[in-house]
Amino acid sequence: MKSSFLRAGLALLCGVILSACGGNNGSLALSGTVTYNGTSTSSVVLANQSNGDKLTVSIGTGSTSFVFGKLLATDEQFNVVVESSPPGATCTTTEASGTASYYTVYRVAITCTANPYTLGGTVKGLNSKGLVLANGSDTIGVLPAATAGADVNFAFSLKVGNGSPYGVTVLSQPDKQTCAVSPNLNPGTMPSADQLGLVVNCTNNPSN
């Protein structure tokens, strides 16, 4: 009889020890959000390096919730990393590693930001002052080249995120000339590289 009670007591003690040391299957779901400022749908691959669990999260503009499949035991370590970012974007993590508890497993935050690139091009035929180009609220004044009529390169100071729309317009015409932005490549969507292929053509106004 004493032997039976002893075996039962040992079994109970082992169960308590295993539970305290994370030996059970766990009951804590590791979760969080991915925030993305891109303009198109994409995906990000996350991994918990502590237990090998991986997760592909489909994302769009704004915040998307995620939950890993493997449950964690109390005090089990976790370390979430981004294995694959959306094309043309860079992702960072916040509160992505630590010891599992009811206060830590739901706070993982991933922020993915579209990489910024330069928007610009070439002005052809410009021989007078006053030309101002605009991309939304960003503007740039373009002066003629030292050699009259020579091509002039331009680039906006504010970069445009990959996948974001752009549309360059002529805000102010140069003196005695009329300029127009070629519809080739404009308006458009920013590629995952600098877009320096825009063309602005300027011609002299007819004499009165």
C-alpha positions in Angstrom: 0.0 0.0 0.0 2.8 2.4 0.9 4.5 1.5 -2.4 1.3 2.6 -4.3 1.1 5.9 -2.5 4.8 6.5 -3.1 4.5 5.8 -6.8 1.5 8.1 -7.1 3.3 10.9 -5.2 6.3 10.6 -7.4 4.2 10.7 -10.5 2.5 13.9 -9.3 5.8 15.4 -8.4 7.3 14.6 -11.8 4.2 16.2 -13.5 4.7 19.4 -11.5 8.4 19.5 -12.3 7.8 19.0 -16.0 5.2 21.6 -16.1 7.4 24.2 -14.3 10.3 23.5 -16.6 8.3 23.7 -19.8 8.1 20.0 -20.4 4.4 20.1 -21.3 3.0 21.0 -24.7 2.5 24.7 -23.7 -0.6 26.8 -23.7 0.7 30.3 -24.8 0.2 31.4 -28.4 3.0 33.5 -29.8 1.4 36.3 -31.8 1.6 39.9 -32.9 1.1 42.3 -35.8 2.8 43.2 -39.1 2.5 46.8 -40.1 3.2 47.5 -43.8 3.2 50.9 -45.6 3.3 49.4 -49.1 0.5 50.0 -51.6 0.1 46.4 -52.9 -0.5 43.0 -51.2 2.6 41.0 -50.4 3.8 38.5 -47.8 6.5 38.2 -45.1 8.0 35.0 -43.7 8.6 34.9 -39.9 10.4 32.3 -37.9 10.7 31.6 -34.2 14.4 30.6 -34.0 14.0 29.1 -30.6 11.7 26.2 -31.7 11.9 26.3 -35.6 8.3 27.3 -36.1 7.8 29.3 -39.3 4.9 31.3 -40.6 4.0 33.1 -43.9 1.8 36.1 -43.3 -0.1 37.7 -46.2 -0.1 41.4 -45.7 -1.6 44.6 -47.2 -1.4 48.3 -46.4 -1.9 48.7 -42.6 -1.7 46.2 -39.8 -2.2 42.4 -40.1 -2.3 40.0 -37.1 -0.5 36.7 -37.0 -0.3 33.7 -34.6 2.4 31.0 -34.7 1.2 27.4 -34.8 3.3 26.0 -32.0 2.2 26.9 -28.5 4.8 27.9 -25.9 5.1 26.8 -22.3 5.5 29.4 -19.6 9.2 30.5 -19.3 10.0 29.0 -22.7 12.3 31.2 -24.8 11.3 32.7 -28.1 13.1 34.7 -30.8 11.1 35.9 -33.8 13.0 37.0 -36.9 12.0 38.0 -40.4 13.3 35.4 -42.8 11.8 37.0 -46.0 10.7 40.6 -46.4 8.2 41.8 -49.0 9.9 42.7 -52.3 11.3 46.2 -52.2 10.8 46.6 -48.5 12.8 46.4 -45.2 11.4 44.9 -42.0 12.3 45.5 -38.4 11.2 43.8 -35.2 10.1 45.0 -31.8 9.6 43.0 -28.6 10.3 39.9 -30.7 12.4 37.9 -28.2 12.2 37.0 -24.6 10.7 34.5 -22.1 7.1 33.4 -22.7 4.4 34.6 -20.4 0.9 35.9 -20.7 2.4 39.4 -20.8 5.0 38.9 -23.6 3.7 36.4 -26.2 1.2 38.7 -27.9 3.4 41.8 -28.2 5.6 40.9 -31.2 5.6 43.8 -33.6 7.0 43.7 -37.2 7.2 46.9 -39.2 7.9 46.7 -43.0 8.6 49.9 -44.9 8.8 50.2 -48.6 12.3 51.2 -49.7 12.5 54.8 -51.0 14.0 55.6 -54.4 14.8 58.7 -56.4 12.4 60.1 -59.0 13.8 62.3 -61.8 14.7 62.5 -65.4 15.7 64.9 -68.2 14.4 68.2 -69.5 15.0 68.7 -73.2 15.0 72.0 -75.1 15.0 74.3 -72.1 16.6 77.7 -72.8 15.0 80.1 -70.3 14.3 80.3 -66.5 11.1 79.7 -64.6 10.4 76.0 -65.1 9.0 74.3 -61.9 8.1 70.7 -61.8 6.0 69.0 -59.2 5.3 65.5 -57.8 2.5 66.0 -55.4 3.7 68.5 -52.9 7.3 68.1 -53.8 8.6 70.7 -56.2 11.8 71.4 -58.0 13.0 74.4 -60.1 15.0 73.5 -63.2 17.4 76.0 -64.7 18.6 75.9 -68.3 22.1 74.5 -69.1 25.1 76.7 -69.7 24.8 75.6 -73.3 21.5 76.8 -74.6 19.1 74.0 -75.4 21.3 71.3 -73.9 19.6 68.5 -71.8 19.2 69.2 -68.1 18.9 66.4 -65.5 16.6 66.8 -62.5 15.8 64.8 -59.4 13.2 65.4 -56.7 14.4 65.8 -53.2 11.7 63.6 -51.6 12.2 59.9 -52.4 9.2 57.7 -53.4 8.6 54.4 -51.8 8.7 51.2 -53.9 5.2 50.5 -55.3 3.9 54.0 -54.5 2.3 56.0 -57.3 3.9 59.2 -58.7 2.8 61.8 -61.2 5.0 64.6 -62.4 3.4 67.8 -63.7 4.6 71.3 -64.9 3.7 73.7 -62.1 5.2 76.8 -63.7 6.3 77.3 -67.3 9.6 78.9 -68.3 9.7 82.3 -69.9 8.5 82.3 -73.5 8.5 78.4 -73.6 6.0 75.6 -73.0 7.0 72.4 -71.4 5.2 69.1 -71.1 6.0 65.8 -69.3 6.1 62.9 -71.7 3.4 60.3 -70.9 5.9 57.6 -71.3 6.6 56.4 -67.7 4.4 59.2 -66.2 2.2 58.8 -64.2 3.5 55.5 -62.9 4.3 53.3 -60.0 7.8 53.4 -58.4 9.9 50.4 -59.2 12.4 48.8 -56.8 15.1 51.1 -58.1 15.6 54.8 -58.9 13.3 56.0 -61.7 15.3 58.5 -63.7 13.7 58.0 -67.1 11.1 60.7 -67.1 11.3 63.2 -70.0 10.1 66.8 -70.1 10.0 68.4 -73.6 10.2 72.2 -73.9 9.5 74.2 -77.0 9.6 77.9 -77.8 6.3 79.8 -77.9 5.3 81.3 -81.3 6.3 84.9 -81.7 3.4 87.4 -81.8 
